Amino acid sequence: MTITAAPIVKDGLLMVRGRVVLTRVPANVVISPASDGSAFLGATSTSPSSHHVFSLGILEEYKFVCLFIVKIWWMIPRVGKSGSEIPMETQMLLLEVKEESVPGDETTSEPNTGNTFYVLLLPTLDGPFRTSLQGTSSNELQLCLESGDPYVLTSQVFESVFVNSGDNPFELIKDSVKILEKLKGTFSHIETKKIPAHLDWFGWCTWDAFYTEVTPKGIKDGLQSFQEGGCLPKFLIIDDGWQETVNEFHKEGQPLVEGTQFATRLVDIKENSKFKASSSDNSCVDLKEFIEVIKEKYGLKYVYMWHALAGYWGGLSTSSEALKKYNPKIAYPVQSPGNVGNIRDIVVDSLEKYGVGIIDPEKAYDFYNDLHSYLASSGADGVKVDVQNLMETLGSGFGGRVSITRRYQQALDESIARNFKDNNLIACMCHNSDSIYSSKKSATARASEDFMPNEPTFQTLHIASVAFNSLLLGEIVVPDWDMFLSNHSTADFHGAARAIGGCAVYVSDKPGRHDFDILKKLVLPDGSILRARYAGRPTRDCLFQDPVMDGTSLLKIWNVNKLSGVVGVFNCQGAGSWPLKQAATDVTISESTTKPLSGRVSPLDVEFLEEVAGGDWSGDCAVYAFNSGSLSKVSKNESLEVSLGVLKCEIFTISPIKVFNQNLHFAPIGLLEMYNSGGAMEALNCVVDVKGCSIKIKVRGGGRFGAYSSAKPSCCKVDKKEVEFIYNAEDGLLTMELEGECSFKEIEVVY
């Protein structure tokens, strides 16, 4: 747990647990206690302003990982060792502090031991002001403070950066977010939120399949091709392209002016002509009839409809009679220095010129409620709400970026609660802290930029981004790792990541273009998935390494199931480079980085494995490698070597070995043909009597089941019927076939 050791500022030094973290701290920096040994940093100025940049001191020689907004919609990670490497728009900063070694000492490659602790700095929302961190070439760590409204000013802030420390980085982030939840009262921790049920079912999104050209016929064709392959989605996202919109800047017959497409505005809350009887293919009467038909024919449980937070990318049409009751007005985005200081985005740059038809904040709930009640009455079960960070640019005249973001989010939450009883909302493009720390009810949100099927250099970045971003996002929402294509050169890479990410599993395949071999490693025949318990995150020894550009590090992502742990290992090197980071700063992307890389996997990579194992665990584990099919017995302090080529991966199920009847060693692995094998197991118990020992495992799904056993059983039963089994005395692998589909089964192994 987090050690109580309040940060202090003394003699120009910020000290945590007696260690100096920042030097040359200016006199105008103030510190105040928060809770449980944590503190807030703030600062004062001689004059009020809507935008301040304060120096907090000099940061040098500590390894760090940070999360920053690389462009307005999305966060990515960055690792480094000094303040000069911290980008603008940093929203989380985690430092590694070695108590008995020189800061930055790299003489050992052993896992972190008791002499290491971690310091977390979280820029927060301070009243109407949003804060972020950034570094300078002289290693200054700066606090950036902005309201986004020239009329919202201040000369002092006292709760801008939350500072805390702990021995376990994952517990530290979790504890800190929970403390902030109580102190700020503006958002909720994921543990208090209602989790949408769609997360446990396989899905299909129409975006990459059709983009905005989606039609009812295309959707039916896609569902039919899934059905013919024996792997039907149970939730469907009808993405952008179903709404009634107008591009007021495009004259018919004239070529499209680049950028005007983002100023396209909503005309009506109802579906467009493609989803009505007037459509050219006559495939449906209206949206309601269409949803009824596809639910009945294809067994869909959930249909989600896409819309933007402002209604559409360019907001609402101010000339629409149907929408005039929401009092839309044209507003022109104003981007902060952070937005334009990293990567500019064509969407916002275009909207600066053409404007957004912004819903009157007083009418936001009315708009969402009207839209959502109409969709619900049409059979829709939820919504994906996109383009959320746009609000941060529209705060002028509305109390600033924090204020307008919160008003829209509260209106959205209220409408979702009224119209979709199971909190069926996927939030998207909402990585700014304005949104994160205003998230009271929304329980799932996209964790990265879009999956880009036609961008070969984006694939490794995608996996690394979702894992690192989940460090913070995973405490507030269930991170959504986005769709992928099952029929793609990187499908195995992406599929394996989704399997251990604790996230939704959904694809965006074009009709007839599926790889069912990949899908059946993710999806059970009833359409359910084996979802791990937490958000998948980098293992502790990967936190301060660059898995994309340092040329040497494999990315390891850990998670846990009910009875076991899981570690996915991914070679993300040599296939791309981080935005805003030149390859020359680490290694040049070349042939040397595309050769196989080696690393080690250990039971210690799985945090909280002791809780899964129980109090009588000796520390031994059975480790099953999914792709190689190898089973090894290792102690928790031992490790196995893994070697992977670029864009290759391996998944290790790590099952604590139990000792029964004094000398029988046993560990269930799960369904060996599923990426997340251990996700199939629900419970295990043992009965010992005069006849011998009987181990019972409750399992969901069918296929080949495996376990480690130190001895050959006398028989195996499934639902009390004896079945054939195979036992390999060399490695202890016990396997049997589970017939049937997805009902729960009781396996009994008798000795």
N, C-alpha and C positions, 0 to 999 in steps of 0.2 A: 504494500500500500504506500501511498504518498507520505513521505516523512515531513512532519511539521517543522519548518525552518523558514521563518518569515524573511523575505528579501528586505534589505535595508540600503539606504544611500548614506554614506559617511565619507567625509573628506574627498568628495568628488569621485567616489567609487560606488558602483552598484555591486553589492555582495549578496551571494546566495549560499547558504550553508558554510559561510566563512571563506568562500572562494570569490575572487574578483571576476565579475562577468563583464562589466563595462568600466572603462577608465575615463577620466576627464569629463565626468558628468556635469553639465552646466548648472549654475545656481538656480536657474528658473525651473528646473525639473523637480517635481514634487512626488513623494511616494506616500501612500496611505494603506493601512492594512485592509485586507479584504475578508478572508475567512480561511481557517485551517492552515495557517502558515503561508498563505498567498498574499499578494499585494497588488495594488494598482499604481501604475506610473501615469503622471500627468505633467502639465507644463503651464506656465503663465507667460503672457505677452504684455507689452506696454500699450498696445492698441488693439481694438477689436477688429476682426476680419471674418469673412466666411471661409477663408482658406489659410491655414498656417502650416509651416514646416518647422519643426523643433528638432534640435539635436538632442539625442539622449546620451551620447558619449561615444567612446571608441570601442569597437568590438574586434578582437584579434585572436587568431590562432585556436579557436574552438571549432571543431567540426560542427556543421549544422545541416539540417534539411529544412527547407522552407516551401510553402505553397504560395503561389502568387498568381494574380490575374494577368495572363499573358496577352489576351485581348478581351474586350469587354464581357464576353459571355463565359470564358473558360479559365480554370486554374490549371497549372502544371507545377511539378516540383523542380527544385534546384538544390544541389548540394554544394558545399564550399567550406572555407576555413576562415574567412575574414569578412568584415563588414562591406568591403568593396564589391563582393560577389552577391550581395542581397539585392534583388531587383525591386523596381518600383512595384507598388500594388501587392506587397507581401502581406498575407492574411494569417499566416501561422509561421512561427520560427521556433524550431526545436534544437537545442544545443546539447552536445555530449560533453560532459565534464568528468575528467578522470582525476579523482582526488589525490592519488599518490604518484601521478606522473605529470610530466610537463605537458601543458595544453598542446594538442596537435601531435603528440607522440604516436608514432606508428610502428614501433619496434616489434609488436606482437600482432599476430593474426588470430589469436585465440578469441573465443566469445567474451563479451563483456562480463566482468566479475563484480564482486561487491564493491570494488573501488571506483565504480563508475556511477554517476547519477546524471539526471537530465534536467535541463531548465527549459521551460515552455514560456514563450511570449505570444500572447494572443491579442492583437489589436481588436478592439470591440466597438460597439456603438455607444457613444457618450452623449445622451440626450439626442438632439437632432443632428449630431455630427457623426460621420463615419470616419474611422481611422485606419491607417495602414502604415507599414514600415517600408523603409528603403535605405540602401547604403550609398556611400559616396566613395570616390577614389582614394580618400584619405582614411578609409575604414570607419567613418562616422556612421552610426546607426541613427536614422532620422525617423521622427514621427510625423506623418502627414495627416492633417485634420481638415475635413471639408464638409460644408453643409449642402452645397449644390444650389443654394439660393442666396443671391447677393444681399438679401435683406435679413438673413439669419446669421447673426454675428456673435462672436465671443472673443474674450481676451484670456480666458482661462478654462482649462479642463482638468479634471482630477481623476477620472476613471476611464482612461483611454487605452491603456495597455495592461492586460492582466498578466501577472508573473507568478509562476508556481514551479515547484521542483518535485522530483520523485525518482525512485529507483527503477521503476518499470515504466517505459515510455508510453505504453498503451493504457495502463491504469492512470498515468499522469494526465493524459489527454482527456480520458473519460471523466476522472474526478474534477478536472478543471472546468469542463463543459457543464457538469452538474452544478458546480459552485456558481458559475456565471448564470445558469438558468435561474437559480434562486435569487441571486443578487439583482439581476437585470429585470427578470419577469417578462421579457419580450419574446421568448422562444421556449421550446420544450425539448427535452432530451428524448431520443428515440424510444427509450424504455417506457415512456408514458403515452405513446401514440398508438392509435389503432392501425394495424398493419393491413394493407389491402390484400385480399385473397388471391388476386391475379399473380402474385409473386411466386406462387407454388405450382403454376401451370405453364406449359409451353405456349409461346405466343408467336404471332406473325404481324409484322408492321408493313403497311403498304408503301412506305417511302421509297426505298431503293428499288422496289419492284416496279413502281409506276411514276414516282415523283408526283407532280401536281396533275398528271394525266390520269389519275386513278378513276376507275369507273366501276359500276356494279358488276358488269360482265367480267372485268379483269379480276375483281375480288372473288367472284364465283369460280373462275378458272383456276385461280391459285388454290382455293380451298379444295377444289376437286382433285388437283394434282397431289396435294398433301394426303388426301384421303386414299387415293390410289396407291400411294407409297406406304401406307400403314402408319403414318405419324401425323395425326391431326392436331392443329393448334386448338387450344381451349380458350385463348383470349386473342382478340384482334384489335389492332389499332388502325383505324381509318385516318390516315395522316392528312397533311395539307392537300387540298384539291377538291374537297367536298362542299366548300362554302360559296355563297354568292358574293362575289367581289367585283371591283371595278378599278382599272388603272386610268385615272383621270388625266394622266400625262402622256398617254399613248393614243394617238389618232389612228383610227382604222385605215389600213392600207399603207401606213407609214412604218419605216423601220423602228424597232424598239430602241429607245435611248437608254444606254447602259445606266443602271442605278434606279430607273423609274419603277422597275419591277418590285423593288422593296417598298415603294410608296403606294402599292396596291392596297385598297381599303375595303372594309366590309360594308356590304349594302343591306344585308338582312341576316337575321339569326337562323333562318331556315336554309335547307339544303339547296344547292344549285340545280340547274336543269338536268344535269347528268343523272341525278338520283330521283327524277320524276318521270311520270308517264310520257312526257314530251321528249324524252331522250331518244336518240337515233336508234339505239339497240332495243328499246322497249323492254329492258330487263327488270324493271320494277315500277310500281305505281308511285311510291314515295319512300322516304327513308324508313318510316315505320314498317311498311310492308317488307322492304328489303331486309331489315334486321330480323324480322320474324322468320322469314324464309331461311336465311343462312343459319340462324340459331337452330331451327328445327332440323334442317337437312344435314348440317355438319356438326351438331352437338356443341356449339360454342357456348361457353359459360359467361364470358365477358366481352362486350364490345365497347371500346373506348373511342371517342372522337377527339380529334386534334383541334385546338384553337390557340391563338396567341393571347397573352395577358391583356393586351390592348384591343383584343378582338381579332385583329389581323396585323400583319407586319407594319402596315402604315396606319393602323388604328381603324376608326370608323369613318365612313363617308359623311361629310357634313351636309351633303345635299340629299341624303336618303330620308324619305318620309318615314320609313319603317323604324329608323333609328334616332329620329330627332328628339324623342323623349329622354334620351340619355345625354342631351345637351353637349354633343361633341364640338370641340373647338380645335383649330389647327394650332399646334405648338411645335416649336423648333428645338430639337435636342441641343443641349450644351454639354459637350464632353469635358470631363475633368482632365487635368494634366496627366493623371495616370492612364486614362484611356488612350491618349495620343502619344504617351511616352514609351509605351511598349509596341504592340502591333495594332495599327489602325484597322478598323473593320469597315468594309464597303457598305454594309447595311446602315450603320449609324452615320457614316459620312454622307450617304445618299439622303437619309432622312433629315440631316441638317439642312439640306438644300430644299427638299420637297415638303418637309413637315410631317407630323403625325396627327391624325384625327383623334385626339385624346378624349376619353370618356370623362365627363365631369366626376371627380372623386365622390361627390355626394350621390351620384347615380350609379356608382360602380356595382354595388350589390344588386340593384334593380336589373342592370344589364346581365350580370352573371346568373341571377336567379331566373330571369326570363329565358336565357339561352339554355341553361342546364335543365330547367323544368321541361322545356320543349324537347330536348334530347332524351331526357328520361322517359317522357311520354311516348317517344318514338322507339323505345326499347334499348337505348344506350345505357350502359352500366357505369360509365365514368368518363373522365376526360384526361387528355395530356395537354398541359398548358405550357406553352413555349414562349420564347422571346421575353423572358421576365426581366432581365437586367436592363432592358430599355428604360424602365421607370427611373433609374438613377440619373438619367440625362434630362428628365422632365420636371425636376423639382422646383425650378424657379417659379415663384409666385404661389407655390403650394406648401411652403414650409420646409422645402429642401428634399433631398433624395431619400433620406431615411423616412421622413414623414409620408411622402407619397407612396413609397414602396410598401410601407406598413398598412396604409389605408387600403390599397388594392389587395394585399394579401389577406387582410382581415375580411374583406368583402368576399373574396374567393373562398376562404375557409368556411364562412357562414353559408354560402350557397352550396358548397360541396356537402356539408353536413345536412342540409335540408333536402337535397335532391338525390344524393348518392350515399346511402346509409352506411356503406362499408368503407368510407374514406377513400373512394376510388379515384385517386388523383396521382398522375405522374407529373412532377414539376420538371421544367427543362430550361436551360440557359439562365440559371439562377445561382451562379457561383459567388456573386459578390456578397460581402458580409452584411450589407443592407438586407438581403434576402435570407441569408443563413440565420442571422440573429433576430429575424422577425417570423421565423417558421414555428408557429404555435401548433398546428395540426397536420400539415402536409407531411406524409410519412415516407415518401419515396421520391428521389430526384436523380436526374442524370448526373453521372460522375465525371464525364469527359466530353470533349468535342465529338462530333459525329464520327461513327465508323465510316471510313472513306474507302469504298471498295476499289476505286480506280487510282488510289495514291499508294504505291508500294512502300514509300518511305514513312508512311503514317502508322503502319501496323504495330510496330514495336513500341512507338510512342503511346499508342492508345492503351496498351496493356499496362505499361509503366505508369501512365497518368492515372488510370482508374484505381490502381492499387495504392499509390501514394495519396491521391485526393481523398480516398476512403479513410485515411487517418483522422481527418477532421469531419468530413461529411458523414462518415459512418456513425458518429455520435449523435447526429441530429436527424438523419433520414436513413432509410435503406438505400445505399447507392445503387443506381441503375447503370450498368456497364454498357448499355446500348445494344442495339441489334447487331447482327453480322450476317454474312451470307454462308450458308452451309456448302454451297458449290463454289468454293473460292480457294485460291492457292494457300491461304492462311487459315482455312476453316478449322483445322485441328488445333492450331495455336489459340484461336479465339474461343472455340468451343470448350477447350480445357480450362481456360481462364474463367469463363462464365460458370462452369461447373463448380468451381471452388470459391467463387466470389461472393456467395451468399446473396446473389442478386437474381433478378428476373432473367429467364432464358428465352430470347425470342430472336427470330431471324426476319430478313426482309427479302427472301428469295423471290425471283421472278417465277411465274407459273411454269411448272415443268422442269425447273432447274434447281434440283435439290440433291444433296448427298445424304441419303438415308442411313448410310453406315455411320456418318458423323452424328446425325440427329439421334440415332438409337443408343448412342453412348451418353446422351443427355436426358432423353425423354422416355418414360415408361409407356407401355401400350395404352394406358388410359389418359395420356396427355399430361400427367403430373411429372414433376421433376424432383430430384434429390437435392434440395437446397441446404447448404451448410448454415450454421447457426448465426454467424456474425458476418460483418463486412470483411472480405478478404483484404489483408494488408501485408506490406513487406515484412519479412522476418526481421528480428532485432539487428542481426549482423548485416542486413542490407540497407538499413535506414539512411546511412551516411555515405553510401556508394551510389555511383551513377550507373544504372543498369543499361543505359542506352549508349553512352559515349566514352566511358573510361577504358573500353577495350578489354577488360579483364573480368568484370563482375557479372555473374548470373543473377537474375531476379528470382527470389524465392518469395512466394505468397503463402501465408498460413491461414488456416481456419480450423474449426472443430465441428464434429457431429456429435450425436448423443453418446456414442460409445468409443469414439476414436478421433484422432487428429488427421489433418491432411495438409500436405505441402506441395504446391505446384512450383516447378522450376522451369524458367523460361530464359532462353538466350535471346535477348533483345539488342545485342550489340551488332554494329556493322550494317544495319539496314535503314538507318535514318539518323537525324540529329535534331536536338531540341531547338525550337525557335529561340532567337536572340542569343544563341550560344555557338560560337565558332568551334568547329571540331579541333582546331589547332590548340585550343586551351587545354585539351586533354590528350587526345590522340587523333591523328588524321584517319578518317574513314578510308580504309584501304583493304587490300587482300588479307593483311595480318589480322584484321578484326573479324573477318568472315570465316576464319578457321574455327573448328570446335573449341569450346571453352570448357574447363573443368571446374567443379566446385564440390562442396560437401553438404550433405543433408543429415540432420540429427533430430532425434525426438525433442531436443531442447529448442528446436525451431518453432515448435507449437506452443504458444503461450497458453497457460491455464490447462495443460494436459493433465496435471495432477488432479484437477477437479473432475475431469472425465474419468480418470483411472480409479479414483476412490482412495480411501485412507490406507488400505492394506497393500498398495502397489509397491513392488520391489524395485521398480525402475527399468525393468526389461520391457522391450517392445518387439512386436512383429511388424516389419516394414515391407509393404508390398508395392512394387513398382508397376504401374499400370501398363505401360508400353512394352517393357521387357518381360513382364510376367514373372519377375524374380521375387522370391520371398527370403528375407533375412531376419535373423534374430540379433538385436543389438541392445546394449544398455543405453540408458538415456544420455550418458556422457560420451557415447561413441558416435561415429558418423560413417556415412557411406559416400563413396565418390560417385559423381554423376558427370557425364561429358555430353555436351549438346552442340549441334551445329546451329547456325543462325536461323531464327524463326522455328526452332524445334523446342519441344517441351517434354517434361515427364511429370507424372503425378504420383506422389508417394502417400499411401494410406498408412498411418502410424497408429497401431492398435496396442494399447497397454496389455501386457501379458498378465493374466490372473493365474494364481496357483490354487487349484482345487484338490481336495482329498490328499493334501500334503505334498504330493509329487507330480500331479498332473498340471502341466503348463498349457494354457489355452488363451487364444486371442482371436475374436472374429474379425474378418476383413470386410465381408459384405459381398455385393454383386460385382464380380470380377470384370464384367463386360461394360460396366458403367464408369465414366471418368471419376466421379465421386463415389467410389464403391461403398465407403462407410456410411454414406447418407441414407442407405436403405435400412439400417439397423435401428430398432426402436428400444429394445430392452434385452437384458441378459440376466439369467439367474442359474444357480446350481443346486441340485438336490443330491445329498449324499445319504445313503442308507446301507444296510448290511449287504445288499446286492451289489453295490458299487456306486458309481457316480453318473449323474445325468445332467448335462448342460443344455439349457433351453434358450433359444434366441428368437426374438420376435423380429420378423423381417417383412419389408414391403417390396413387392415386385417379383419378377421371375427371371430365369436365366441361371447362369452358373454362379453358385455361391461358394465362397472360400473362407477358410479359417486356418490359423496356425494351431497345431496340436503336437504336443511332445510324444504322444503315443497314438497308436492306431485304435480307433473305437471298435467296439464289438458290433455296433449297428448304428444306423442313422435313420431318423424318421422325420417326415414332413406332415404336419397335421395328423400325427399318430399313425401314419402309414409308412411302413419301412421302404426305404429307397436305396438304390445303389449309390456307392460313393467310391472315390479314388483317394488313396492316401500315399503320399510320397515321403518315405522315411528319411530321405536325405535332407530335405529342407523343412519337413513337417507340414507341408501344404495338404490340407484336406478339402476336397471339392465334391460337390453334388449338384445335380440339376433341379431347379425349382420349376415345376410345371405350372401352367396357368398364367394369369396376367398380373394384376396389381393389388389383389387383396392381401391383407396381412396373413402371414403364414408363421406357424410355430415350428422351428427346427429343433429337433431333440437329438443330441449326440450322446450316445450311451457307451460307457466304459465298464 
